Amino acid sequence: MDGASLYDDDILAWSEVQAAALRSLAGRHDLPNQLDLANVVEEIEDVGKSELRTVESLIRNILTHLIMLWADPGAPPTNGWRGEIAAWHEDMLRRISPSMRQKLDLNLVWRSAVRVACAKLADWDAAKAGAARVALVGSTCPLDLAALTSEELDPADVIGRLQVSTKPDAGP
């Protein structure tokens, strides 16, 4: 794959390849003195890392709102949660790249989503927030990356998985 298509297809992998190539130039003495190679390398790496953090943030938002739908099944459809999930999912599908899939820690993102969802739930119903916290703190993400990145993410399916995994007699 040439550099231009790698840049277009997998910005994280491109940034890692470019940073390694630039690092290999560090010992050369024929480069201009004004070239701040160390900071150029860092900036290029940050491009890929920033995209990875964006994808993690989109996934956290999706999971947070799925948790809120699970914890408050009577929430009015006018709250827009399903629409927000669909929009974030579309954005995530456009941005995620093969190298990001290898670096994503869904359980880490899940734990963050649980904390955020419980904080948001507490804004309108402390009891639901408390119940969600008790049921979900220490749990693992009920979705694998393949399910999360499928073209058709079904909130009802995820809520069903959460209901099964949080039953008192459910195994790990």
C-alpha positions in Angstrom: 0.0 0.0 0.0 1.5 3.4 -0.9 1.8 6.2 1.5 -1.1 8.2 0.1 -3.6 5.3 0.3 -2.3 4.3 3.8 -2.9 7.9 4.9 -6.5 7.8 3.5 -7.2 4.2 4.8 -5.5 4.1 8.2 -4.3 7.4 9.6 -3.0 5.7 12.8 -0.9 3.2 10.9 0.3 6.0 8.5 1.3 8.2 11.5 3.3 5.3 13.0 5.1 4.5 9.7 5.9 8.1 9.1 7.2 8.6 12.7 9.4 5.6 12.4 10.8 6.7 9.1 11.6 10.2 10.5 13.2 8.7 13.6 15.5 6.7 11.3 16.8 10.0 10.0 17.9 11.2 13.5 21.5 10.3 13.1 21.9 12.0 9.7 24.1 15.1 9.6 23.0 16.4 6.2 19.6 17.5 7.3 18.9 21.2 7.8 19.7 22.5 11.3 16.3 24.2 11.5 14.5 20.8 11.1 13.1 20.1 14.6 12.8 16.4 13.9 11.9 15.3 17.4 8.9 17.6 17.5 7.9 16.8 13.9 7.8 13.1 14.8 5.7 13.8 17.9 3.2 15.9 15.9 2.8 13.2 13.3 2.3 10.5 16.0 -0.3 12.8 17.6 -2.3 12.9 14.4 -2.9 9.2 14.6 -3.4 9.2 18.4 -5.9 12.0 18.1 -8.0 9.9 15.7 -7.8 6.9 18.0 -9.0 9.1 20.9 -11.9 10.4 18.7 -13.0 6.8 18.0 -12.7 5.9 21.7 -14.9 8.9 22.5 -17.5 8.0 20.0 -17.6 4.4 21.4 -17.9 5.7 24.9 -20.8 8.0 23.9 -22.5 5.1 22.2 -22.1 2.8 25.3 -23.0 5.5 27.7 -26.4 6.1 26.0 -27.0 2.4 25.6 -26.5 2.0 29.4 -28.9 4.9 30.0 -31.5 3.2 27.8 -31.0 0.0 29.7 -31.2 1.7 33.1 -34.2 3.8 32.2 -36.4 1.8 29.8 -39.3 4.1 30.4 -37.4 7.2 29.1 -39.4 9.0 26.5 -38.4 8.4 22.9 -38.2 12.2 22.6 -35.0 12.2 24.6 -33.1 11.6 21.3 -30.8 8.9 22.8 -31.4 6.4 19.9 -30.7 9.1 17.3 -27.5 10.2 19.1 -26.4 6.5 19.2 -27.1 6.2 15.5 -25.2 9.4 14.6 -22.2 8.5 16.8 -22.2 4.9 15.3 -22.1 6.3 11.8 -19.2 8.6 12.7 -17.3 5.8 14.4 -17.8 3.5 11.4 -16.3 6.2 9.1 -13.3 6.9 11.3 -12.3 3.5 12.7 -9.3 1.9 10.9 -7.8 -1.6 11.0 -4.9 -0.5 13.3 -7.3 1.1 15.7 -9.2 -2.1 16.1 -6.0 -3.7 17.5 -5.4 -0.9 20.0 -8.9 -0.4 21.3 -9.6 -1.7 24.8 -13.3 -2.0 25.0 -13.4 -2.9 28.6 -11.5 0.3 29.5 -13.9 2.4 27.4 -16.8 0.4 29.0 -15.7 1.3 32.5 -15.6 5.0 31.5 -19.0 4.7 29.9 -20.4 3.2 33.1 -19.1 6.1 35.2 -20.4 8.7 32.7 -23.8 7.0 32.4 -24.2 6.7 36.1 -23.4 10.4 36.5 -25.9 11.4 33.8 -28.6 9.1 35.3 -28.0 10.7 38.7 -29.1 14.1 37.3 -32.7 12.9 37.1 -33.0 9.7 39.1 -30.6 8.8 41.8 -32.2 5.4 42.4 -31.7 4.4 38.8 -28.1 5.7 38.9 -27.4 3.7 42.0 -29.0 0.5 40.6 -26.9 0.9 37.4 -23.8 1.5 39.4 -24.3 -1.7 41.5 -25.2 -3.8 38.5 -22.4 -2.5 36.2 -19.3 -1.4 38.2 -16.7 -4.1 37.6 -18.5 -5.6 34.6 -17.1 -6.1 31.2 -18.3 -4.7 27.9 -21.2 -6.9 26.7 -20.2 -6.2 23.1 -17.2 -7.3 21.2 -15.7 -5.0 18.6 -17.3 -6.9 15.7 -20.8 -6.4 17.2 -20.1 -2.7 17.9 -18.8 -2.0 14.4 -21.5 -4.0 12.6 -23.4 -1.8 10.1 -26.6 -2.3 12.0 -26.1 -1.7 15.7 -29.4 -2.6 17.4 -29.9 -0.8 20.7 -32.6 -3.3 21.7 -30.1 -6.2 21.2 -27.5 -4.5 23.4 -30.1 -3.7 26.1 -31.1 -7.4 26.0 -27.5 -8.4 26.5 -27.2 -6.1 29.4 -30.3 -7.5 31.0 -29.0 -11.0 30.7 -25.5 -10.1 31.9 -26.7 -8.2 35.0 -29.2 -10.7 36.3 -28.1 -11.8 39.8 -27.6 -15.4 38.7 -25.7 -14.5 35.5 -22.2 -15.9 35.2 -19.2 -13.9 34.2 
